[in-house]
Amino acid sequence: MSPHHLALAAAEHACTLLTGAPGDEVPFWALVWGPPAASVYSRTAKVHETIGDHRAAAEQYALAATARPADTYARIVALDLVAGAEIHLKRGSIEQACAAWRRAIDHMDGVRSVRTRKAVSRMRGDLARFRASGLRAVAELDERGREFLAGT
């Protein structure tokens, strides 16, 4: 079995363990990054991204973002959404990328973090090649990013 298949099998096994017996006590390690399901989705997304399955990676990042309470884990939710946006961009889906980045910036309101600043800076760099396209979503998102960086 290839390393990619082993990694996917391990991710699927983790998901099965966390969803297979609701009500069972969750091991401490599974609670370190918040709700266990969100952690599994996020890690599974990274596995899919590493092996080049960008469609599945984007789906898993979206699941991770919705599986965490946004008020408690705003930064992590935002970073999962950013990761999903970056995957959408790799797939050539600028509209989906903009939608995910827009949701990510919404979650960043009040968050002060080096990682979120870097994510917004990367986003603005990624959008640079689309600025001349006339896409309103790109212009609005670029402006929100500029304002976010100016305010943090």
Long-range contacts (C-beta under 8 A, 24 or more apart in sequence): 4-50, 4-51, 7-47, 7-50, 7-51, 8-47, 8-48, 8-51, 10-47, 11-40, 11-43, 11-44, 11-47, 12-44, 14-40, 14-43, 14-44, 15-40, 15-44, 33-76, 34-68, 34-72, 34-73, 34-76, 35-67, 35-68, 35-69, 37-67, 38-63, 38-64, 38-65, 38-67, 38-68, 38-73, 38-76, 38-80, 39-64, 41-67, 42-80, 42-83, 45-80, 45-83, 45-84, 45-87, 49-83, 49-87, 54-87, 54-90, 54-91, 55-91, 57-84, 57-87, 58-84, 58-87, 58-88, 58-91, 58-96, 61-87, 62-100, 65-103, 70-107, 74-107, 74-108, 74-109, 74-110, 74-111, 75-107, 75-108, 75-111, 75-113, 75-115, 75-116, 77-107, 78-104, 78-105, 78-107, 78-108, 78-111, 78-116, 78-119, 79-104, 79-115, 79-116, 79-119, 81-107, 82-119, 82-122, 82-123, 85-123, 86-122, 86-126, 89-126, 94-130, 94-135, 94-137, 94-138, 95-135, 95-137, 97-126, 98-135, 98-137, 98-138, 98-141, 99-137, 101-141, 101-145, 102-137, 102-140, 102-141, 102-144, 105-141, 105-144, 105-145, 105-148, 108-148, 112-152, 116-152, 117-149, 117-152, 120-145, 120-148, 120-149, 121-145, 121-149, 124-149
